[in-house]
């Protein structure tokens, strides 16, 4: 299952992103039916706060990935209460296993997409794949 939370002011093609995540997981041999991936698309202010708090680095970054800490989401509550409650409920279910949280900065995605002459949804997918790679390397 692929859970996607997008702050309301950002336009994201959720269907395309879900397909890209499922395709990426299939390509690397992970059955997406057995895992839940949580993706949050947020603004630079929240991303900067998370980057400072968890990576001890100032300023924003395009993507962060957080494995579960003691079976619970790490940053969900700081992003949005309803989002946190939803992914916490997912993490408490036996199947599918929640891999962790991937957080992407939409404004940073816009900048990188423009700089690389790519569609925003394409760049967003690349950042999510990067986050998945980080999560899977931690959980392996």
C-alpha positions as CSV (number, residue, x, y, z in Angstrom):
1,X,0.0,0.0,0.0
2,X,1.3,3.4,-0.9
3,X,0.2,6.3,1.4
4,X,0.6,9.8,0.1
5,X,0.0,13.0,2.1
6,X,0.3,16.3,0.2
7,X,-0.2,19.6,1.8
8,X,-3.2,21.1,0.1
9,X,-1.5,23.9,-1.8
10,X,0.8,21.6,-3.8
11,X,-0.3,19.9,-7.0
12,X,0.9,16.3,-7.2
13,X,-0.3,13.5,-9.5
14,X,-0.9,10.9,-6.8
15,X,-1.8,8.1,-9.3
16,X,1.4,8.6,-11.2
17,X,3.5,8.7,-8.0
18,X,1.8,5.5,-6.7
19,X,2.6,3.7,-10.0
20,X,6.2,4.9,-10.0
21,X,6.7,3.7,-6.4
22,X,5.1,0.3,-7.2
23,X,7.2,-0.1,-10.3
24,X,10.4,0.8,-8.5
25,X,9.6,-1.7,-5.7
26,X,8.8,-4.4,-8.2
27,X,12.1,-3.6,-10.1
28,X,14.2,-4.2,-7.0
29,X,12.2,-7.3,-6.0
30,X,10.0,-5.9,-3.2
31,X,6.4,-6.9,-3.3
32,X,4.4,-3.7,-2.7
33,X,1.5,-5.7,-1.4
34,X,3.6,-6.7,1.6
35,X,4.7,-3.2,2.6
36,X,3.3,0.2,3.1
37,X,5.3,3.3,2.0
38,X,4.4,6.6,3.5
39,X,5.2,9.7,1.5
40,X,4.6,13.3,2.6
41,X,5.0,16.3,0.3
42,X,5.5,19.4,2.4
43,X,6.9,23.0,2.2
44,X,10.3,24.3,2.9
45,X,9.5,25.7,6.3
46,X,8.6,22.3,7.7
47,X,11.4,20.6,5.8
48,X,13.9,23.0,7.2
49,X,12.7,22.3,10.7
50,X,13.0,18.5,10.2
51,X,16.4,18.9,8.5
52,X,17.7,20.9,11.5
53,X,16.1,18.6,14.1
54,X,17.0,15.2,12.7
55,X,20.1,15.9,10.6
56,X,21.5,18.8,12.6
57,X,21.9,20.8,9.3
58,X,20.6,24.2,8.7
59,X,18.4,25.1,5.7
60,X,16.1,22.9,3.7
61,X,16.8,19.8,1.6
62,X,14.8,18.0,-1.2
63,X,14.2,14.7,0.6
64,X,14.5,13.0,3.9
65,X,13.7,9.3,4.8
66,X,12.9,8.1,8.2
67,X,12.7,4.4,9.2
68,X,10.3,3.6,12.0
69,X,11.6,4.2,15.5
70,X,10.5,1.4,17.9
71,X,7.6,0.6,15.6
72,X,6.3,4.2,15.4
73,X,6.5,6.9,12.8
74,X,9.2,9.4,13.7
75,X,8.1,12.7,12.1
76,X,4.4,12.3,11.2
77,X,3.1,14.3,14.1
78,X,5.3,17.2,13.2
79,X,3.9,17.2,9.7
80,X,0.2,16.9,10.3
81,X,-1.9,15.3,13.1
82,X,-4.3,13.4,10.8
83,X,-1.4,12.1,8.7
84,X,0.4,10.9,11.9
85,X,-2.7,9.1,13.1
86,X,-3.2,7.4,9.8
87,X,0.4,6.2,9.4
88,X,0.5,5.2,13.1
89,X,-2.6,3.0,12.5
90,X,-0.8,1.5,9.5
91,X,2.3,0.7,11.5
92,X,0.2,-1.1,14.1
93,X,-1.3,-3.5,11.6
94,X,0.6,-6.8,11.1
95,X,0.5,-6.7,7.3
96,X,1.6,-4.8,5.4
97,X,4.7,-3.6,7.1
98,X,5.3,0.1,7.1
99,X,8.8,0.7,5.8
100,X,9.0,4.3,7.1
101,X,8.4,7.8,6.1
102,X,9.7,9.7,3.1
103,X,9.3,13.5,3.2
104,X,9.8,15.6,0.1
105,X,10.0,19.4,-0.2
106,X,7.7,20.5,-3.0
107,X,9.5,23.9,-3.4
108,X,12.9,22.1,-3.7
109,X,11.4,19.7,-6.2
110,X,10.2,22.6,-8.3
111,X,13.7,24.2,-8.3
112,X,15.5,20.9,-9.2
113,X,12.9,20.1,-11.9
114,X,13.4,23.5,-13.5
115,X,17.2,23.3,-13.2
116,X,17.2,19.9,-14.9
117,X,14.4,20.7,-17.4
118,X,12.2,17.9,-16.0
119,X,8.5,17.7,-15.2
120,X,7.8,18.3,-11.5
121,X,6.1,14.9,-11.1
122,X,9.1,13.2,-12.7
123,X,11.6,14.8,-10.3
124,X,9.2,14.1,-7.3
125,X,9.3,10.4,-8.3
126,X,13.1,10.5,-8.4
127,X,13.3,12.0,-4.9
128,X,10.8,9.4,-3.6
129,X,12.9,6.6,-5.2
130,X,16.0,8.0,-3.4
131,X,14.1,8.0,-0.1
132,X,13.0,4.4,-0.8
133,X,16.5,3.3,-1.4
134,X,17.6,4.9,1.9
135,X,14.7,3.1,3.8
136,X,15.4,-0.2,2.2
137,X,19.1,0.0,2.9
138,X,18.3,0.6,6.6
139,X,15.7,-2.2,6.9
140,X,17.9,-4.8,5.1
